[in-house]
Amino acid sequence: MADIFGSNYTKEYINDPSEAANVGDYNGKQRVAIDTFSGASVADVVYCAKLPAGAFILNLSDIGGGTTPVFNVAIGDKLSVDTIITCTLDTGASASGTIWIEYSLD
Protein backbone atom coordinates (compact mmCIF):
# COMPACT_ATOMS: atom_id res chain seq x y z
CA MET A 1 0.00 0.00 0.00
CA ALA A 2 1.46 3.34 -1.09
CA ASP A 3 1.33 6.68 0.70
CA ILE A 4 -0.32 9.33 -1.48
CA PHE A 5 0.13 12.98 -0.62
CA GLY A 6 -2.39 15.62 -1.75
CA SER A 7 -1.02 18.60 -3.66
CA ASN A 8 -1.57 21.11 -0.82
CA TYR A 9 -0.10 18.69 1.74
CA THR A 10 2.94 18.26 -0.50
CA LYS A 11 3.38 22.02 -0.86
CA GLU A 12 3.27 22.65 2.89
CA TYR A 13 4.86 19.57 4.43
CA ILE A 14 6.92 17.69 1.81
CA ASN A 15 8.52 20.36 -0.38
CA ASP A 16 11.68 22.00 0.87
CA PRO A 17 11.34 24.93 0.99
CA SER A 18 7.67 24.69 1.77
CA GLU A 19 5.05 26.64 -0.14
CA ALA A 20 1.74 28.05 0.97
CA ALA A 21 -1.32 25.94 0.17
CA ASN A 22 -4.03 27.43 -2.03
CA VAL A 23 -5.85 29.92 0.20
CA GLY A 24 -9.35 28.89 -0.86
CA ASP A 25 -8.61 25.20 -0.29
CA TYR A 26 -7.55 25.66 3.35
CA ASN A 27 -9.24 28.87 4.41
CA GLY A 28 -12.08 29.37 1.97
CA LYS A 29 -15.47 30.36 3.34
CA GLN A 30 -18.26 27.84 2.95
CA ARG A 31 -21.39 29.49 1.60
CA VAL A 32 -24.81 28.37 0.52
CA ALA A 33 -27.18 29.72 -2.13
CA ILE A 34 -30.81 28.81 -1.44
CA ASP A 35 -33.77 29.41 -3.71
CA THR A 36 -37.37 28.23 -3.95
CA PHE A 37 -39.53 27.60 -6.99
CA SER A 38 -43.24 27.20 -7.71
CA GLY A 39 -45.44 26.53 -10.72
CA ALA A 40 -43.00 23.97 -12.13
CA SER A 41 -43.44 20.58 -13.80
CA VAL A 42 -41.32 17.80 -15.30
CA ALA A 43 -38.43 18.97 -17.55
CA ASP A 44 -38.72 22.61 -16.48
CA VAL A 45 -35.42 24.41 -15.92
CA VAL A 46 -35.14 26.29 -12.62
CA TYR A 47 -32.62 29.15 -12.54
CA CYS A 48 -31.53 29.21 -8.93
CA ALA A 49 -28.26 31.13 -8.44
CA LYS A 50 -25.40 32.99 -10.06
CA LEU A 51 -22.07 32.08 -8.49
CA PRO A 52 -18.83 34.02 -8.94
CA ALA A 53 -15.69 32.80 -10.66
CA GLY A 54 -13.57 30.80 -8.23
CA ALA A 55 -16.54 29.15 -6.51
CA PHE A 56 -15.85 25.47 -5.73
CA ILE A 57 -19.04 23.36 -5.70
CA LEU A 58 -19.29 21.28 -2.49
CA ASN A 59 -22.86 19.97 -2.70
CA LEU A 60 -26.05 20.27 -4.77
CA SER A 61 -29.40 19.48 -3.16
CA ASP A 62 -33.10 19.81 -3.82
CA ILE A 63 -36.49 19.11 -2.37
CA GLY A 64 -39.21 18.67 -4.96
CA GLY A 65 -36.97 18.35 -8.01
CA GLY A 66 -38.05 14.81 -8.83
CA THR A 67 -36.21 11.51 -8.85
CA THR A 68 -32.96 12.65 -10.51
CA PRO A 69 -32.90 16.38 -11.25
CA VAL A 70 -29.89 17.52 -13.30
CA PHE A 71 -27.75 20.53 -12.40
CA ASN A 72 -25.57 22.29 -14.99
CA VAL A 73 -22.59 22.04 -12.61
CA ALA A 74 -21.27 19.10 -10.62
CA ILE A 75 -19.85 18.57 -7.16
CA GLY A 76 -16.13 19.27 -7.37
CA ASP A 77 -16.37 21.84 -10.18
CA LYS A 78 -14.37 25.04 -9.74
CA LEU A 79 -16.00 27.80 -11.74
CA SER A 80 -13.68 29.76 -14.02
CA VAL A 81 -16.26 32.47 -14.79
CA ASP A 82 -19.42 33.81 -13.17
CA THR A 83 -21.97 31.03 -13.74
CA ILE A 84 -25.76 30.85 -13.58
CA ILE A 85 -26.73 27.62 -11.84
CA THR A 86 -29.75 25.75 -13.20
CA CYS A 87 -31.57 22.59 -12.23
CA THR A 88 -33.65 20.64 -14.75
CA LEU A 89 -36.52 18.91 -12.96
CA ASP A 90 -37.17 15.24 -13.56
CA THR A 91 -39.97 12.67 -13.26
CA GLY A 92 -41.93 13.15 -10.08
CA ALA A 93 -41.09 16.84 -9.75
CA SER A 94 -43.32 18.84 -7.46
CA ALA A 95 -44.92 22.11 -8.48
CA SER A 96 -42.84 23.81 -5.78
CA GLY A 97 -39.62 23.09 -3.98
CA THR A 98 -36.27 24.29 -2.73
CA ILE A 99 -32.79 24.11 -4.21
CA TRP A 100 -29.54 24.82 -2.42
CA ILE A 101 -25.96 24.95 -3.60
CA GLU A 102 -23.13 24.69 -1.09
CA TYR A 103 -19.85 26.18 -2.28
CA SER A 104 -16.50 27.48 -1.10
CA LEU A 105 -15.00 30.73 -2.25
CA ASP A 106 -11.36 31.87 -2.09
N, C-alpha and C positions, 0 to 999 in steps of 0.2 A: 504494500500500500504506500503510495507516494504522498508527500506533503505538497499541497498546492497553496501558493500564496496569492491573495488578491492583489490587484494592481496598486491600490492605495496602501495596503499593508506593506507591500514591497517598497514603495516610495519612502514610507516613514521608518520602517524597522529593518529592512534588509539592505537597501542601498547605502553606500558609504561614499560621499556624504549623503545624509538623508535629505529628502525633499518633502515639501508640504503636500498633504493629500488634497484632492479637489475639495474646495470649501463646501460646495453644495452637497457633496456626498457624506461629509462628516458633520457639518453644522447647518445644513439646509433647514428651512422651516417647513414643517408639514402643514399643508393647507387643505381645505375641502371646499369644493364648489357644489352647492345644492340647488336643485331647481325642481319645480313641480309642473305637471302638465295635465290638461283636461281636454275632453272632446276628441280623443284619439281613437284609432282602431288599428287593426293588423296592417303592417307594412308602412305605417306613417313614420316620418322622420321627425324626431324631436330635437330641436336645437337647444342645448342646455348650458353651454358655457363657452367662453373664449379665454383660453389660457395663454400666458405670455411665453415667448421664446425662452428656453432653458428649463421649462417645467418638466419634471420627471414623473411619469404616471405611476402611482403606487397601487391604486385599486379603482375599479369601476363597478358600481353597484346600482341596482334599480329595484323598485317595488312597482309592480303593475306593467312591466315591459313585455311580459309574455314568457314563453318557455326558454328561448335563447335569443334575447335581443342582441343586436350587433352594434358595437361602437366603432367609430372611425379611427380610433387610436387603441393601443393595446397596453396592458400592464408592462412596464419596463421601457416604454418609449420615452425618449428625451426629445422634446419639441425643439426644432431648429428655428422656427418662426412662430409668430402669434398664430394660434390655431383655434378655429371654432370646433367645439366638440359636439358630435351628433350621436344619437342612438336610434337605430331603426327597430321599431317594435316588431314582435314576432307573434306566432300563433298563441292565442290565449291572452293577448294584451288587454288590459283594462282601459276603460275610457279615461281614467285619471291615474296618476301615480307620481312617484318621486324618483329622481336620478341624482346620484352624487358621485363626484370624482375626487379621489384623494390624490394629492400630488405634493412633491417637494420642489422648492424653488431655491436657487443659489442665493 
